[in-house]
Structure formats: C-alpha cells, structure tokens
Amino acid sequence: MGDRDPDGWEQLLRDTARGGAEQPRRIADLCVRMLEVSGAGISLVSDTGVRGVICATDEVAMRIEELQLTLGEGPCVDAVRHGGPVLVPDLEDPHEVATDRWPAFMGAAAEAGVRAVFAFPLRIGVISLGAMDLYRDQPGRLSDEQLSGALLAAEGAGIALLATQATSEVEPGGGQPSSGGYDAQVHQATGMVMVQAGVTIEQAFLLLRARAFSSGRALPEVAADVVARRVRFDAEDK
C-alpha cells in the first residue's frame, strides 16, 4: 500500500463500532493515505430510498457522490444495485462498458478530472446500506493488496454507518430509548436472531439494526416484531 501501516488497519477494525459520527470520514481519509487514491467518499442508500452523502475527502470526491445520487447512475449506484465492487481503472478506455452504462456520469466525471473510480457496496449480511467510492486523477488498477484494504475499509464503513445511525435512534413516540422494557426486548430479539441465523450475538445485533435501518423503522419496532414472531431471520440473512 502507499503508506504501509498495518497497525492502521487493525486500529480501524478496533475503533469502527465506537468511533462515533466522525468514523466514516476517518475511514475515507485512511483509504486516501494507504491505497494510493486521490480521494474517497461514502454515501448512504437504503432500501427505502434514503440517499445522502455521508462524507467526502475533497471537492472532487463530493462532486462524484452528488453526481451519482442526482443522476441515478454511476459505479456507486451499480455497486449498491448488484451487491459487488465496481472497478473502473481507466474511464477513458474505449473498451470500458461503463461508457454505455453511465453516459451522463462519464462526461461529468471527466470534467472533474477523474480518471479511475472504484466503488464498494456497504453491507451487513444481505442488507445494503450504501457505497464507498475511491477515485484517482490518473488511470491505474488497484493492486491485490490495495483491493484487500479497500474491502476491509468498506466492511468497517458499513458498521460505522450503523453505529452512527444508532446514536440518533429514538422510540416511535419520539422519546429516547431509555426504558428497561426497551432494553429487554432488544436483547431478547437479538438472542432470537442469533439462534435463527446461526451467528454470534454481536453479529445478530448488527443484523437486527441493519434490518431496522433498511426498512426505515425504529430498532424497538423491529425487535418487537421478532419477539412476536412476525419477523424472523434465516441463515441466508448473514
């Protein structure tokens, strides 16, 4: 990687869940520092259509994020739609199929000075949360090591987005979820998800929170449905 610092990635994993609202930006900054890219951005796209730019390392990265959300096309959109990385090492390569898929985005990206772009979906289990975009002002592929680092960063960014959303979660009536009943129900639901999906208790809580996020509902509402057996999780949800 550009700035070899394996401890940086280890620290990223340790800090992701407790990093607070600034953690997505820290992940984007780390990608720029270690993956030899010019900039990075993270956008939120849920199943309910909630869209917004979470962070961008520079004006060009912000432009890329806003363009895709406005136009409804581009690597970020495809990464979310298909659930896999979209890697375009040279936007000016005439053989790139991206030219046909994203006509409006391609022209605007070129005007912004973007020559390569790499998009990674942010997912918890089967639930999509958004995407992380990396760009370069010169063409060039990600090395195997850089690609591995980007995938790790995308995993951390997905967890960070959920952690950030959790800090602002409220009960349906608008009050803060501070009652013992709320805690007990969420804990019970988490235990049920753990058994249903065959995952650890930490993974079960992430799946529960991701389901609430993607459906645009409060966590206690989804937990109540799980406890009442109106909603269940299977191994395929991992």
TIVEX-77960 format. One line per 8 residues: number of its first residue (from 1); their letters; for each residue x, y, z of N, C-alpha, C. Coordinates in Angstrom, 2 decimals, padded with zeros to 5 digits, always signed. Layout:
% TIVEX-77960
NUM> a> X,Y,Z,X,Y,Z,X,Y,Z  ...
***
This chain:
% TIVEX-77960
1> mgdrdpdg> +000.84,-001.19,+000.00,+000.00,+000.00,+000.00,+000.88,+001.24,+000.00  +000.27,+002.38,-000.33,+001.05,+003.58,-000.48,+001.80,+003.96,+000.78  +001.12,+003.97,+001.91,+001.74,+004.30,+003.19,+001.59,+003.07,+004.07  +002.58,+002.22,+004.07,+002.44,+000.94,+004.75,+002.32,+001.13,+006.25  +001.17,+000.75,+006.74,+000.88,+000.94,+008.15,-000.16,-000.08,+008.56  +000.25,-001.37,+008.67,-000.72,-002.41,+009.00,-001.44,-002.15,+010.30  -000.78,-001.47,+011.24,-001.45,-001.17,+012.50,-002.62,-000.23,+012.29  -002.56,+000.60,+011.22,-003.66,+001.49,+010.94,-004.94,+000.74,+010.62
9> weqllrdt> -004.81,-000.35,+009.86,-005.99,-001.15,+009.54,-006.49,-001.90,+010.77  -005.59,-002.39,+011.58,-006.01,-003.06,+012.81,-006.75,-002.09,+013.72  -006.23,-000.87,+013.83,-006.89,+000.13,+014.66,-008.25,+000.49,+014.08  -008.34,+000.51,+012.76,-009.61,+000.78,+012.09,-010.67,-000.21,+012.55  -010.34,-001.49,+012.55,-011.29,-002.51,+012.97,-011.68,-002.35,+014.43  -010.69,-002.04,+015.27,-010.98,-001.91,+016.70,-011.87,-000.71,+016.99  -011.69,+000.36,+016.21,-012.39,+001.60,+016.51,-013.72,+001.76,+015.80  -013.99,+000.90,+014.83,-015.14,+001.13,+013.96,-016.45,+001.29,+014.72
17> arggaeqp> -016.73,+000.36,+015.61,-018.02,+000.37,+016.28,-018.17,+001.49,+017.29  -017.05,+002.02,+017.79,-017.16,+003.04,+018.83,-016.59,+004.39,+018.39  -016.36,+004.54,+017.09,-015.71,+005.74,+016.60,-016.60,+006.97,+016.54  -017.94,+006.79,+016.65,-018.82,+007.94,+016.61,-019.06,+008.45,+015.21  -019.67,+009.64,+015.13,-020.09,+010.18,+013.84,-018.92,+010.48,+012.92  -017.74,+010.68,+013.47,-016.58,+011.02,+012.64,-015.91,+009.80,+012.02  -016.33,+008.59,+012.39,-015.64,+007.39,+011.93,-015.71,+007.18,+010.42  -016.84,+007.40,+009.74,-016.81,+007.24,+008.28,-015.77,+008.14,+007.62
25> rriadlcv> -015.63,+009.38,+008.09,-014.63,+010.27,+007.49,-013.22,+009.75,+007.79  -012.99,+009.20,+008.95,-011.68,+008.66,+009.29,-011.34,+007.50,+008.36  -012.34,+006.68,+008.03,-012.11,+005.56,+007.12,-011.77,+006.07,+005.72  -012.51,+007.09,+005.26,-012.23,+007.66,+003.94,-010.83,+008.25,+003.89  -010.44,+008.98,+004.93,-009.10,+009.57,+004.98,-008.03,+008.48,+004.97  -008.27,+007.40,+005.68,-007.30,+006.31,+005.74,-007.13,+005.66,+004.37  -008.24,+005.54,+003.62,-008.15,+004.98,+002.26,-007.24,+005.84,+001.38  -007.40,+007.16,+001.46,-006.56,+008.05,+000.65,-005.10,+007.89,+001.05
33> rmlevsga> -004.84,+007.78,+002.33,-003.47,+007.72,+002.82,-002.79,+006.40,+002.48  -003.55,+005.31,+002.44,-002.91,+004.00,+002.33,-003.11,+003.28,+001.00  -004.09,+003.72,+000.20,-004.41,+002.96,-001.01,-003.99,+003.66,-002.30  -003.24,+004.76,-002.19,-002.76,+005.48,-003.36,-003.92,+005.92,-004.26  -004.96,+006.46,-003.65,-006.07,+007.06,-004.40,-006.08,+008.55,-004.10  -006.75,+009.30,-004.97,-006.76,+010.76,-004.83,-007.82,+011.24,-003.86  -008.90,+010.48,-003.73,-009.97,+010.89,-002.83,-010.95,+009.76,-002.59  -011.82,+009.96,-001.61,-012.80,+008.93,-001.24,-014.07,+009.58,-000.74
41> gislvsdt> -015.19,+008.89,-000.94,-016.47,+009.38,-000.44,-017.35,+008.22,-000.03  -018.27,+008.48,+000.89,-019.20,+007.46,+001.37,-020.61,+008.03,+001.29  -021.51,+007.26,+000.68,-022.90,+007.69,+000.54,-023.84,+006.66,+001.14  -024.98,+007.15,+001.61,-026.00,+006.33,+002.25,-027.11,+006.07,+001.24  -027.43,+004.79,+001.02,-028.53,+004.42,+000.13,-029.21,+003.21,+000.75  -030.40,+003.38,+001.30,-031.11,+002.27,+001.94,-032.19,+001.74,+001.03  -032.82,+000.63,+001.42,-033.88,+000.04,+000.62,-035.09,+000.95,+000.52  -035.24,+001.88,+001.47,-036.38,+002.79,+001.46,-036.11,+004.02,+000.61
49> gvrgvica> -034.92,+004.07,-000.02,-034.61,+005.19,-000.90,-033.95,+006.35,-000.21  -033.59,+006.21,+001.06,-032.89,+007.29,+001.76,-031.51,+007.46,+001.13  -031.21,+008.66,+000.66,-029.94,+008.87,-000.02,-029.29,+010.14,+000.51  -027.99,+010.10,+000.66,-027.27,+011.28,+001.09,-025.80,+011.00,+001.18  -024.99,+012.05,+001.00,-023.55,+011.92,+001.12,-023.17,+012.01,+002.60  -022.50,+011.00,+003.08,-022.07,+010.97,+004.48,-020.78,+011.76,+004.65  -019.82,+011.56,+003.75,-018.56,+012.28,+003.85,-017.81,+012.20,+002.53  -016.88,+013.13,+002.34,-016.01,+013.13,+001.16,-014.71,+013.80,+001.57
57> tdevamri> -013.61,+013.31,+001.05,-012.30,+013.82,+001.47,-011.92,+015.11,+000.78  -012.58,+015.44,-000.34,-012.22,+016.66,-001.07,-013.39,+017.04,-001.97  -013.25,+018.16,-002.67,-014.34,+018.66,-003.50,-014.67,+017.73,-004.66  -013.65,+017.11,-005.25,-013.90,+016.20,-006.36,-014.66,+014.96,-005.88  -014.26,+014.41,-004.75,-014.96,+013.25,-004.19,-016.41,+013.61,-003.88  -016.64,+014.80,-003.33,-018.01,+015.24,-003.06,-018.80,+015.35,-004.36  -018.16,+015.87,-005.40,-018.81,+016.00,-006.69,-019.22,+014.65,-007.25  -018.35,+013.66,-007.11,-018.65,+012.31,-007.59,-019.87,+011.74,-006.88
65> eelqltlg> -019.89,+011.90,-005.54,-021.01,+011.37,-004.77,-022.31,+012.05,-005.17  -022.29,+013.37,-005.23,-023.51,+014.12,-005.55,-024.00,+013.82,-006.96  -023.07,+013.69,-007.91,-023.44,+013.38,-009.29,-024.22,+012.07,-009.36  -023.72,+011.06,-008.70,-024.36,+009.75,-008.80,-025.73,+009.73,-008.14  -025.85,+010.41,-007.01,-027.13,+010.45,-006.33,-028.14,+011.26,-007.13  -027.67,+012.29,-007.83,-028.55,+013.13,-008.63,-028.94,+012.45,-009.94  -027.95,+011.86,-010.63,-028.20,+011.25,-011.93,-028.81,+009.86,-011.83  -028.60,+009.19,-010.70,-029.09,+007.82,-010.57,-028.30,+006.82,-011.37
73> egpcvdav> -027.03,+007.16,-011.69,-026.16,+006.24,-012.42,-024.72,+006.46,-011.99  -023.91,+005.43,-012.23,-022.51,+005.51,-011.86,-022.07,+004.28,-011.08  -020.79,+004.18,-010.76,-020.27,+002.98,-010.08,-020.89,+002.75,-008.71  -021.14,+003.83,-007.96,-021.77,+003.70,-006.65,-023.15,+003.07,-006.77  -023.94,+003.55,-007.73,-025.30,+003.04,-007.94,-025.26,+001.57,-008.33  -024.33,+001.20,-009.23,-024.23,-000.19,-009.65,-023.74,-001.09,-008.52  -022.82,-000.59,-007.70,-022.31,-001.39,-006.58,-023.43,-001.72,-005.60  -024.29,-000.72,-005.32,-025.42,-000.95,-004.41,-026.42,-001.89,-005.06
81> rhggpvlv> -026.69,-001.67,-006.34,-027.72,-002.46,-007.04,-027.32,-003.92,-007.16  -026.05,-004.19,-007.46,-025.62,-005.56,-007.73,-024.90,-006.22,-006.54  -024.59,-005.44,-005.52,-024.01,-006.02,-004.32,-022.57,-006.44,-004.43  -021.81,-005.84,-005.35,-020.40,-006.18,-005.51,-019.60,-004.98,-005.94  -018.27,-005.06,-005.83,-017.41,-003.94,-006.23,-017.53,-003.64,-007.72  -017.39,-002.36,-008.06,-017.35,-001.92,-009.45,-016.02,-001.19,-009.63  -015.14,-001.76,-010.44,-013.77,-001.25,-010.57,-013.53,-000.78,-012.00  -013.25,+000.51,-012.16,-013.00,+001.08,-013.48,-011.64,+001.78,-013.43
89> pdledphe> -010.56,+001.10,-013.83,-009.22,+001.67,-013.71,-008.91,+002.78,-014.71  -009.72,+002.90,-015.77,-009.47,+003.96,-016.76,-010.80,+004.36,-017.40  -011.30,+005.52,-017.00,-012.58,+005.97,-017.52,-012.51,+006.36,-019.00  -011.30,+006.55,-019.51,-011.15,+006.93,-020.92,-010.86,+005.74,-021.83  -010.86,+004.54,-021.27,-010.65,+003.34,-022.07,-011.91,+003.09,-022.92  -011.79,+003.13,-024.24,-012.97,+002.96,-025.09,-013.62,+001.59,-024.98  -012.89,+000.63,-024.42,-013.44,-000.71,-024.27,-014.21,-000.88,-022.96  -014.21,+000.15,-022.10,-014.92,+000.07,-020.84,-016.43,+000.14,-021.08
97> vatdrwpa> -017.15,-000.89,-020.58,-018.61,-000.90,-020.75,-019.27,+000.22,-019.97  -018.54,+000.83,-019.02,-019.11,+001.91,-018.22,-019.53,+003.08,-019.10  -018.87,+003.23,-020.23,-019.21,+004.33,-021.14,-020.66,+004.24,-021.57  -021.14,+003.05,-021.80,-022.53,+002.85,-022.21,-023.49,+002.91,-021.03  -023.05,+002.43,-019.88,-023.95,+002.37,-018.73,-024.18,+003.74,-018.09  -023.16,+004.58,-018.11,-023.24,+005.85,-017.37,-022.90,+007.04,-018.26  -023.64,+007.30,-019.29,-023.26,+008.38,-020.22,-023.17,+009.75,-019.56  -024.12,+010.09,-018.71,-024.11,+011.41,-018.07,-022.99,+011.50,-017.03
105> fmgaaaea> -022.81,+010.44,-016.25,-021.78,+010.44,-015.22,-020.40,+010.52,-015.83  -020.18,+009.81,-016.92,-018.85,+009.77,-017.54,-018.37,+011.16,-017.94  -019.25,+011.92,-018.58,-018.86,+013.26,-019.01,-018.57,+014.17,-017.84  -019.42,+014.12,-016.82,-019.23,+014.99,-015.65,-017.99,+014.59,-014.87  -017.71,+013.29,-014.76,-016.52,+012.82,-014.04,-015.26,+013.27,-014.75  -015.27,+013.21,-016.08,-014.10,+013.65,-016.85,-013.85,+015.14,-016.64  -014.90,+015.93,-016.61,-014.77,+017.36,-016.37,-014.18,+017.64,-014.99  -014.47,+016.77,-014.03,-013.96,+016.94,-012.67,-012.52,+016.45,-012.51
113> gvravfaf> -011.96,+015.86,-013.57,-010.58,+015.38,-013.51,-010.42,+013.98,-013.00  -011.50,+013.18,-013.02,-011.45,+011.80,-012.53,-011.05,+010.88,-013.69  -010.06,+010.02,-013.46,-009.60,+009.09,-014.48,-009.86,+007.63,-014.11  -010.00,+007.34,-012.83,-010.29,+005.98,-012.39,-011.21,+006.06,-011.18  -012.11,+005.08,-011.07,-013.04,+005.08,-009.94,-013.31,+003.64,-009.51  -013.43,+003.46,-008.20,-013.65,+002.12,-007.63,-014.74,+002.25,-006.56  -015.82,+001.51,-006.72,-016.96,+001.59,-005.81,-017.17,+000.26,-005.09  -017.48,+000.35,-003.79,-017.67,-000.84,-002.96,-018.98,-000.72,-002.19
121> plrigvis> -019.84,-001.74,-002.26,-021.09,-001.67,-001.50,-020.82,-001.81,+000.00  -021.62,-001.13,+000.79,-021.55,-001.24,+002.24,-022.73,-002.10,+002.67  -022.43,-003.27,+003.21,-023.49,-004.24,+003.51,-023.30,-004.85,+004.89  -024.42,-005.18,+005.52,-024.44,-006.01,+006.72,-025.31,-007.21,+006.38  -024.70,-008.38,+006.23,-025.45,-009.53,+005.76,-025.93,-009.27,+004.34  -027.22,-009.48,+004.11,-027.78,-009.25,+002.78,-028.33,-007.85,+002.62  -028.24,-007.04,+003.66,-028.84,-005.71,+003.64,-027.82,-004.67,+003.18  -028.21,-003.88,+002.19,-027.34,-002.84,+001.65,-027.57,-001.52,+002.36
129> lgamdlyr> -026.48,-000.86,+002.73,-026.56,+000.41,+003.44,-026.14,+001.58,+002.56  -025.27,+001.36,+001.61,-024.76,+002.45,+000.78,-023.53,+002.00,+000.04  -022.64,+002.94,-000.23,-021.43,+002.60,-001.00,-020.29,+003.53,-000.64  -019.08,+003.03,-000.85,-017.86,+003.82,-000.68,-017.19,+003.92,-002.04  -016.87,+005.15,-002.45,-016.21,+005.39,-003.74,-014.78,+005.86,-003.51  -013.85,+005.33,-004.30,-012.48,+005.80,-004.33,-012.19,+006.29,-005.75  -011.46,+007.38,-005.89,-011.14,+007.85,-007.24,-009.66,+008.19,-007.34  -009.18,+008.19,-008.59,-007.81,+008.62,-008.90,-007.86,+009.65,-010.01
137> dqpgrlsd> -006.92,+010.60,-009.97,-006.83,+011.57,-011.06,-005.90,+011.08,-012.17  -005.40,+009.85,-012.02,-004.61,+009.18,-013.05,-005.15,+007.75,-013.19  -005.11,+007.17,-014.40,-005.60,+005.80,-014.55,-004.70,+004.82,-013.81  -005.26,+003.70,-013.43,-004.46,+002.67,-012.76,-005.32,+001.74,-011.93  -004.98,+000.48,-011.98,-005.72,-000.53,-011.23,-005.31,-000.52,-009.75  -006.18,-001.02,-008.91,-005.81,-001.30,-007.53,-005.01,-002.60,-007.50  -003.92,-002.62,-006.77,-003.18,-003.86,-006.60,-004.00,-004.81,-005.74  -003.61,-006.07,-005.70,-004.32,-007.04,-004.87,-004.34,-006.59,-003.41
145> eqlsgall> -003.22,-006.05,-002.95,-003.14,-005.60,-001.56,-004.05,-004.40,-001.34  -004.07,-003.48,-002.28,-004.94,-002.31,-002.16,-006.41,-002.71,-002.21  -006.74,-003.66,-003.05,-008.12,-004.13,-003.14,-008.55,-004.76,-001.83  -007.67,-005.55,-001.24,-007.99,-006.16,+000.06,-008.23,-005.10,+001.11  -007.37,-004.06,+001.10,-007.54,-002.97,+002.06,-008.85,-002.23,+001.84  -009.22,-002.02,+000.58,-010.47,-001.32,+000.29,-011.68,-002.13,+000.74  -011.64,-003.43,+000.56,-012.74,-004.28,+001.00,-012.86,-004.26,+002.52  -011.73,-004.25,+003.21,-011.73,-004.15,+004.66,-012.32,-002.82,+005.11
153> aaegagia> -011.92,-001.75,+004.42,-012.43,-000.42,+004.75,-013.93,-000.34,+004.52  -014.43,-000.96,+003.45,-015.86,-000.95,+003.18,-016.63,-001.69,+004.26  -016.06,-002.78,+004.73,-016.70,-003.52,+005.82,-016.79,-002.64,+007.07  -015.68,-001.97,+007.38,-015.69,-001.07,+008.54,-016.64,+000.09,+008.36  -016.74,+000.62,+007.14,-017.62,+001.76,+006.89,-019.08,+001.38,+007.06  -019.44,+000.16,+006.66,-020.82,-000.28,+006.85,-021.20,-000.35,+008.31  -020.30,-000.91,+009.12,-020.56,-000.99,+010.57,-020.59,+000.41,+011.17  -019.70,+001.28,+010.69,-019.65,+002.64,+011.20,-020.94,+003.39,+010.90
161> llatqats> -021.51,+003.17,+009.71,-022.77,+003.83,+009.38,-023.88,+003.41,+010.33  -023.94,+002.13,+010.64,-024.96,+001.66,+011.58,-024.74,+002.24,+012.96  -023.48,+002.29,+013.39,-023.17,+002.86,+014.71,-023.56,+004.32,+014.77  -023.32,+005.05,+013.68,-023.68,+006.46,+013.62,-025.19,+006.62,+013.68  -025.92,+005.78,+012.94,-027.37,+005.87,+012.96,-027.92,+005.55,+014.35  -027.28,+004.63,+015.05,-027.78,+004.21,+016.35,-027.73,+005.34,+017.37  -026.79,+006.27,+017.23,-026.68,+007.36,+018.19,-027.86,+008.30,+018.13  -028.61,+008.28,+017.02,-029.76,+009.17,+016.90,-031.08,+008.42,+016.92
169> evepgggq> -031.04,+007.14,+017.24,-032.27,+006.36,+017.25,-033.17,+006.79,+018.39  -034.47,+006.83,+018.11,-035.46,+007.17,+019.12,-036.60,+006.18,+019.04  -037.44,+006.16,+020.07,-038.60,+005.31,+020.06,-039.66,+005.90,+019.13  -040.69,+005.12,+018.73,-041.68,+005.61,+017.81,-042.34,+006.91,+018.24  -042.52,+007.10,+019.52,-043.16,+008.30,+020.01,-042.24,+009.50,+020.07  -040.97,+009.31,+019.76,-040.04,+010.43,+019.74,-039.16,+010.50,+020.96  -039.41,+009.67,+021.99,-038.60,+009.72,+023.19,-037.35,+008.90,+023.05  -036.35,+009.14,+023.90,-035.12,+008.36,+023.86,-035.38,+006.96,+024.40
177> pssggyda> -034.77,+005.94,+023.80,-034.99,+004.56,+024.23,-034.24,+004.27,+025.51  -034.78,+004.69,+026.61,-034.06,+004.55,+027.87,-034.73,+003.59,+028.85  -035.91,+003.08,+028.51,-036.62,+002.25,+029.48,-036.04,+000.86,+029.53  -036.27,+000.20,+030.65,-035.81,-001.17,+030.80,-036.51,-002.10,+029.84  -037.83,-001.80,+029.53,-038.57,-002.62,+028.61,-037.95,-002.62,+027.23  -037.49,-001.46,+026.81,-036.83,-001.34,+025.51,-035.59,-002.23,+025.48  -034.73,-002.10,+026.49,-033.51,-002.89,+026.53,-033.80,-004.38,+026.55  -034.77,-004.79,+027.34,-035.08,-006.21,+027.47,-035.57,-006.78,+026.15
185> qvhqatgm> -036.42,-006.03,+025.47,-036.97,-006.52,+024.21,-035.91,-006.62,+023.12  -035.04,-005.61,+023.05,-033.97,-005.65,+022.06,-033.02,-006.80,+022.36  -032.68,-007.01,+023.64,-031.81,-008.12,+024.00,-032.45,-009.46,+023.65  -033.75,-009.58,+023.93,-034.46,-010.83,+023.62,-034.48,-011.08,+022.12  -034.78,-010.03,+021.37,-034.81,-010.17,+019.91,-033.43,-010.53,+019.37  -032.39,-009.92,+019.92,-031.03,-010.21,+019.48,-030.70,-011.68,+019.70  -031.10,-012.22,+020.84,-030.88,-013.63,+021.12,-031.61,-014.54,+020.16  -032.83,-014.15,+019.80,-033.60,-014.95,+018.85,-032.97,-014.92,+017.46
193> vmvqagvt> -032.49,-013.74,+017.05,-031.83,-013.64,+015.75,-030.56,-014.48,+015.74  -029.83,-014.49,+016.84,-028.61,-015.28,+016.94,-028.90,-016.76,+016.65  -029.98,-017.28,+017.23,-030.34,-018.68,+017.04,-030.86,-018.91,+015.62  -031.73,-018.01,+015.14,-032.34,-018.18,+013.82,-031.31,-018.15,+012.69  -030.37,-017.19,+012.77,-029.40,-017.01,+011.69,-028.12,-017.79,+011.92  -027.93,-018.34,+013.13,-026.73,-019.09,+013.41,-025.48,-018.24,+013.44  -025.56,-017.07,+014.11,-024.44,-016.13,+014.17,-024.11,-015.80,+015.62  -023.06,-015.02,+015.83,-022.70,-014.61,+017.18,-023.68,-013.54,+017.66
201> ieqaflll> -023.65,-013.26,+018.95,-024.56,-012.27,+019.50,-024.27,-010.88,+018.92  -022.97,-010.58,+018.68,-022.61,-009.29,+018.09,-023.14,-009.17,+016.66  -022.99,-010.25,+015.89,-023.49,-010.25,+014.51,-025.01,-010.17,+014.48  -025.66,-010.82,+015.43,-027.12,-010.79,+015.49,-027.62,-009.36,+015.73  -026.95,-008.63,+016.61,-027.36,-007.25,+016.87,-027.17,-006.38,+015.64  -026.07,-006.61,+014.90,-025.85,-005.86,+013.66,-026.94,-006.17,+012.63  -027.33,-007.45,+012.51,-028.38,-007.82,+011.58,-029.71,-007.16,+011.96  -030.00,-007.15,+013.25,-031.24,-006.54,+013.73,-031.24,-005.04,+013.43
209> rarafssg> -030.14,-004.39,+013.73,-030.04,-002.95,+013.49,-030.09,-002.65,+011.99  -029.43,-003.50,+011.18,-029.44,-003.29,+009.74,-030.85,-003.43,+009.17  -031.62,-004.40,+009.67,-032.99,-004.58,+009.20,-033.83,-003.34,+009.54  -033.64,-002.78,+010.73,-034.37,-001.58,+011.11,-033.98,-000.41,+010.21  -032.70,-000.28,+009.96,-032.21,+000.82,+009.13,-032.76,+000.73,+007.72  -032.67,-000.45,+007.10,-033.05,-000.60,+005.70,-034.55,-000.44,+005.49  -035.34,-000.74,+006.52,-036.80,-000.63,+006.40,-037.32,+000.72,+006.87  -036.42,+001.59,+007.38,-036.83,+002.91,+007.83,-037.64,+002.87,+009.10
217> ralpevaa> -037.43,+001.87,+009.93,-038.19,+001.72,+011.19,-037.25,+001.84,+012.37  -037.82,+002.11,+013.54,-037.02,+002.19,+014.75,-036.64,+000.79,+015.22  -035.47,+000.69,+015.85,-034.98,-000.61,+016.31,-035.97,-001.32,+017.23  -036.59,-000.65,+018.22,-037.53,-001.36,+019.10,-038.75,-001.91,+018.36  -039.16,-001.25,+017.26,-040.29,-001.76,+016.49,-039.94,-003.11,+015.85  -038.76,-003.18,+015.25,-038.33,-004.42,+014.61,-038.11,-005.49,+015.67  -037.53,-005.11,+016.81,-037.31,-006.07,+017.89,-038.63,-006.64,+018.37  -039.65,-005.80,+018.48,-040.97,-006.27,+018.92,-041.54,-007.28,+017.93
225> dvvarrvr> -041.33,-007.04,+016.63,-041.82,-007.98,+015.63,-041.09,-009.31,+015.70  -039.79,-009.27,+015.99,-039.02,-010.51,+016.12,-039.51,-011.31,+017.32  -039.69,-010.62,+018.45,-040.16,-011.30,+019.66,-041.54,-011.89,+019.45  -042.40,-011.16,+018.71,-043.76,-011.64,+018.45,-043.81,-012.64,+017.29  -042.64,-012.94,+016.72,-042.50,-013.90,+015.62,-043.22,-013.45,+014.34  -043.36,-012.14,+014.20,-043.86,-011.61,+012.93,-042.73,-011.45,+011.93  -041.50,-011.38,+012.43,-040.30,-011.27,+011.60,-039.29,-012.29,+012.09  -038.64,-012.98,+011.17,-037.59,-013.90,+011.56,-036.41,-013.76,+010.61
233> fdaedk> -035.27,-014.18,+011.07,-034.03,-014.14,+010.29,-033.59,-015.58,+010.02  -033.07,-015.80,+008.82,-032.57,-017.12,+008.46,-031.06,-017.06,+008.21  -030.47,-018.20,+007.99,-029.03,-018.26,+007.72,-028.67,-017.46,+006.48  -029.62,-017.33,+005.55,-029.34,-016.59,+004.33,-029.19,-015.09,+004.59  -029.63,-014.61,+005.75,-029.53,-013.18,+006.06,-028.13,-012.79,+006.51  -027.25,-013.76,+006.73,-025.91,-013.45,+007.21,-025.13,-012.67,+006.17
***
